[in-house]
Amino acid sequence: MPQEKANEQKQVVKEQFGKNAEHYVHSQSHAQGDDLALLIEWLIPQTEWTVLDIATGGGHVARTLAPHVNLVVATDLTRPMLEAASRANQQAGAANILYVQADAEQLPFLDESFDLVTCRIAAHHFPQPEQFIREVSRVVKPGGRFVFIDNVVPEDPELADFINRIEKMRDRSHVRCLSVKQWQELFAANSLHVAVQRERKKRFDFPQWVKRTSEGKDQEAAVETFILQAEGHMQAYLEVKIENQRVLTHQLDEWMVLCQKKGNDEHGKDV
């Protein structure tokens, strides 16, 4: 994406998340996902770690990791989002979190600064995912870890376009969900080795899901109509539940992956 268009998209993200900040703090799908518990199980975090949580949103990952590590640096492009996350984290007693307004594609940190970098349910808003992954690889230490969680699309281009169109109709700050293969290629090109991964289906209450980023009833109706008029195999992929010509629930694919940066670890051993 050209830089001028990318900058315009980032302004849309700021506007969208600025006005919906508290919704994301309390969103059930963001706050209660089982991936938060799995994060601790996969990582076995160490008390001396310095962690970077990119696009922290409601602060859920930062809040989960904070009791287990030395420091979490939580970044977000949107200042009101950071403020909402800070309030929630303080209420939860998470004191060792530093908040920095920052662009995921231009991180204001020195090379090899972090033992762990995380990014959860955010990258589909990034205009230049290749630049985001380059920045992750730059700031994580050799032998350090990167946990990535986001919605993904299938390899089938028609289905991928269908899902991304729904997301864009529902949320103008959405850019594009990539496929697992596309992310894997970006990781491999930036010395990030996939160690553990899982895919899962996430089911959503459609009216609640579409309303969270809605700017009005007309927008909500347009998204619903688009799904209702979709071809059968497309509805089947989303496992859409329809009653009385109303969409009740649907599902999306999510990919969670733990990577390790190639290089030497703190003991000088190749990893």
Phi, psi and omega per residue, in radians:
M1 nan 2.279 3.107
P2 -0.989 2.602 -3.030
Q3 -1.069 -0.674 -3.130
E4 -1.100 -0.747 3.120
K5 -1.194 -0.648 3.104
A6 -1.078 -0.726 3.126
N7 -1.127 -0.670 3.089
E8 -1.106 -0.727 3.131
Q9 -1.116 -0.681 3.137
K10 -1.148 -0.558 3.068
Q11 -1.171 -0.666 3.065
V12 -1.079 -0.731 3.112
V13 -1.042 -0.790 3.127
K14 -1.027 -0.777 -3.120
E15 -1.150 -0.787 -3.077
Q16 -1.147 -0.825 -3.088
F17 -1.371 -0.446 3.086
G18 -1.093 -0.733 -3.093
K19 -1.478 -0.256 -3.110
N20 -2.000 0.326 -3.008
A21 -0.977 -0.877 -3.089
E22 -1.146 -0.526 3.106
H23 -1.075 -0.674 -3.108
Y24 -1.309 -0.526 3.068
V25 -1.079 -0.713 -3.022
H26 -1.778 -0.010 3.124
S27 -1.027 2.207 -3.097
Q28 -1.074 -0.713 -3.099
S29 -1.174 -0.465 3.104
H30 -1.537 -0.666 -3.002
A31 -1.479 -0.432 -2.972
Q32 -2.121 0.276 -3.139
G33 -1.124 2.484 3.138
D34 -1.224 -0.169 3.089
D35 -1.159 -0.405 3.119
L36 -1.171 -0.726 3.075
A37 -1.207 -0.667 -3.141
L38 -1.141 -0.530 3.091
L39 -0.965 -0.830 -3.133
I40 -1.188 -0.716 -3.125
E41 -1.093 -0.763 -3.128
W42 -1.215 -0.731 -2.965
L43 -1.469 -0.619 -2.925
I44 0.799 1.141 -3.007
P45 -1.067 2.587 -3.075
Q46 -1.839 2.548 -3.038
T47 -1.131 -0.370 -3.114
E48 -1.579 -0.039 -3.056
W49 -1.206 2.527 2.891
T50 -1.900 2.188 -2.973
V51 -2.042 2.482 3.013
L52 -1.989 2.135 3.066
D53 -1.889 1.856 -3.071
I54 -1.474 2.376 -3.122
A55 0.942 1.035 -3.000
T56 -1.074 -0.400 3.118
G57 1.038 -2.169 3.133
G58 -1.334 0.041 3.066
G59 1.435 0.280 -3.007
H60 -1.182 -0.723 3.114
V61 -1.209 -0.778 3.127
A62 -1.015 -0.749 -3.129
R63 -1.176 -0.608 3.129
T64 -1.219 -0.703 -3.055
L65 -1.473 -0.470 -3.008
A66 -0.896 -0.755 -3.118
P67 -1.161 -0.247 -3.005
H68 -1.843 -0.162 -3.016
V69 -2.272 3.056 -3.124
N70 -1.314 -0.839 -3.067
L71 -2.657 2.419 2.977
V72 -2.009 2.207 3.007
V73 -1.743 1.971 -3.097
A74 -1.766 2.110 3.132
T75 -1.995 2.708 3.002
D76 -2.770 2.633 3.111
L77 -1.240 -0.425 -2.973
T78 -1.904 2.070 -3.086
R79 -1.081 -0.807 3.103
P80 -1.032 -0.545 3.096
M81 -1.158 -0.760 3.086
L82 -1.076 -0.719 -3.137
E83 -1.127 -0.717 3.108
A84 -1.148 -0.725 3.110
A85 -1.112 -0.715 -3.139
S86 -1.074 -0.773 3.123
R87 -1.064 -0.804 -3.124
A88 -1.127 -0.722 -3.123
N89 -1.191 -0.658 3.096
Q90 -1.141 -0.707 3.096
Q91 -1.092 -0.522 3.130
A92 -1.492 -0.046 3.112
G93 1.442 0.277 3.120
A94 -1.535 1.748 -3.012
A95 -1.667 -0.415 -3.019
N96 -1.607 0.830 3.108
I97 -2.150 2.225 3.091
L98 -1.845 2.369 -3.051
Y99 -1.910 2.257 -3.107
V100 -2.368 2.156 3.047
Q101 -1.315 2.110 -3.022
A102 -2.728 2.651 3.087
D103 -1.544 2.224 -3.128
A104 -1.057 -0.392 -3.104
E105 -1.680 -0.044 3.094
Q106 -2.558 1.239 -3.040
L107 -1.267 2.326 -3.074
P108 -1.538 0.842 -3.088
F109 -2.256 2.685 3.122
L110 -1.226 2.794 3.092
D111 -1.039 2.518 3.000
E112 0.939 0.851 -3.079
S113 -1.664 -0.323 -2.931
F114 -2.203 2.475 3.052
D115 -1.335 -0.517 -3.103
L116 -2.528 2.402 2.998
V117 -2.133 2.389 3.107
T118 -2.233 2.655 3.025
C119 -2.677 2.054 -3.011
R120 -2.178 2.144 3.028
I121 0.889 0.912 -3.099
A122 -2.499 -0.511 -2.932
A123 -1.135 -0.354 3.097
H124 -1.205 -0.095 3.047
H125 -1.682 -0.058 -3.046
F126 -1.558 2.173 -3.113
P127 -1.168 -0.531 -3.056
Q128 -2.223 1.354 -3.072
P129 -1.043 -0.538 3.118
E130 -1.131 -0.630 3.102
Q131 -1.248 -0.652 3.066
F132 -1.023 -0.823 -3.127
I133 -1.194 -0.617 3.053
R134 -1.056 -0.712 3.141
E135 -1.191 -0.699 3.071
V136 -1.002 -0.885 -3.120
S137 -1.079 -0.607 -3.126
R138 -1.170 -0.754 -2.994
V139 -1.553 -0.265 3.137
V140 -1.507 2.513 -3.121
K141 -1.213 2.670 2.978
P142 -0.995 2.300 -3.058
G143 1.465 -0.118 3.134
G144 -1.327 3.048 -3.000
R145 -2.056 2.691 3.086
F146 -2.388 2.139 3.060
V147 -1.903 2.176 -3.096
F148 -2.149 2.284 3.103
I149 -2.373 2.201 3.072
D150 -2.859 2.852 3.004
N151 -1.184 2.485 3.124
V152 -2.274 2.836 3.112
V153 -1.989 2.794 3.097
P154 -1.228 2.950 -3.140
E155 -1.238 -0.465 3.138
D156 -1.058 2.039 -3.056
P157 -1.053 -0.643 -3.123
E158 -1.139 -0.809 3.112
L159 -1.156 -0.694 3.130
A160 -1.063 -0.780 3.127
D161 -1.127 -0.691 3.126
F162 -1.046 -0.838 -3.109
I163 -1.170 -0.754 3.135
N164 -1.158 -0.556 3.095
R165 -1.180 -0.735 3.077
I166 -1.014 -0.819 -3.119
E167 -1.081 -0.720 -3.117
K168 -1.216 -0.654 3.096
M169 -1.117 -0.648 -3.092
R170 -1.380 -0.554 -3.008
D171 -2.525 1.868 -3.070
R172 -1.193 -0.198 3.079
S173 -1.476 -0.119 3.097
H174 -1.222 2.381 3.053
V175 -1.817 -1.203 -3.108
R176 -2.929 2.309 2.916
C177 -1.456 2.342 3.065
L178 -1.651 2.949 3.026
S179 -1.514 2.875 3.088
V180 -1.008 -0.760 -3.132
K181 -1.059 -0.731 3.136
Q182 -1.104 -0.736 3.089
W183 -1.139 -0.748 -3.129
Q184 -1.038 -0.674 3.116
E185 -1.143 -0.695 3.096
L186 -1.148 -0.730 3.115
F187 -1.076 -0.845 -3.089
A188 -1.071 -0.629 -3.135
A189 -1.249 -0.200 -3.089
N190 -2.172 0.535 3.001
S191 1.100 0.495 3.112
L192 -1.885 1.923 -3.065
H193 -1.609 2.184 3.131
V194 -1.252 2.123 -3.122
A195 -1.797 -0.795 -3.117
V196 -2.465 2.497 3.117
Q197 -2.667 2.777 3.027
R198 -2.684 2.610 3.007
E199 -2.040 2.532 3.094
R200 -2.572 2.814 3.062
K201 -1.700 2.299 3.085
K202 -1.927 2.144 3.134
R203 -1.705 2.377 -3.078
F204 -2.107 2.526 2.887
D205 -1.297 1.913 -2.964
F206 -1.022 -0.875 -3.108
P207 -1.000 -0.707 3.130
Q208 -1.204 -0.715 -3.114
W209 -1.111 -0.804 -3.072
V210 -1.289 -0.486 -3.106
K211 -1.301 -0.476 -3.014
R212 -1.036 -0.581 -3.127
T213 -2.015 0.184 -3.041
S214 -1.270 2.592 3.020
E215 -1.874 0.144 3.107
G216 2.780 2.933 -3.098
K217 -1.106 -0.583 -3.137
D218 -1.107 -0.716 3.121
Q219 -1.125 -0.767 3.129
E220 -1.068 -0.740 -3.134
A221 -1.158 -0.642 -3.131
A222 -1.135 -0.719 3.113
V223 -1.121 -0.788 -3.125
E224 -1.109 -0.767 3.136
T225 -1.089 -0.699 3.128
F226 -1.052 -0.715 3.122
I227 -1.224 -0.749 -3.124
L228 -1.101 -0.522 -3.102
Q229 -1.624 -0.023 -3.124
A230 -1.214 2.740 3.101
E231 -1.133 2.712 -3.030
G232 -1.003 -0.702 -3.104
H233 -1.209 -0.451 3.098
M234 -1.300 -0.789 3.048
Q235 -1.051 -0.668 -3.127
A236 -1.129 -0.660 -3.135
Y237 -1.103 -0.670 3.116
L238 -1.426 -0.091 -3.053
E239 0.832 0.923 -3.095
V240 -1.220 2.292 3.029
K241 -1.779 2.103 -3.066
I242 -2.137 2.331 3.029
E243 -2.389 2.256 3.118
N244 0.937 0.739 3.115
Q245 1.032 0.540 3.018
R246 -2.197 2.407 3.099
V247 -1.412 2.126 -3.135
L248 -1.686 -0.869 3.141
T249 -2.489 2.808 3.035
H250 -2.680 3.043 3.137
Q251 -2.359 2.707 3.080
L252 -2.274 2.775 3.117
D253 -1.600 2.420 3.077
E254 -2.211 2.453 3.098
W255 -2.078 2.280 3.063
M256 -2.108 2.277 -3.053
V257 -2.501 2.464 3.020
L258 -1.916 2.128 3.111
C259 -1.978 2.756 2.996
Q260 -2.194 2.392 -3.141
K261 -1.384 2.249 3.118
K262 -1.158 2.580 -3.133
G263 2.536 -2.694 3.094
N264 -1.796 2.406 3.073
D265 -1.438 -3.024 -3.058
E266 -1.130 -0.250 3.139
H267 -1.753 0.073 3.110
G268 1.458 0.161 -3.128
K269 -1.582 2.527 3.078
D270 -1.163 2.395 3.061
V271 -2.290 nan nan
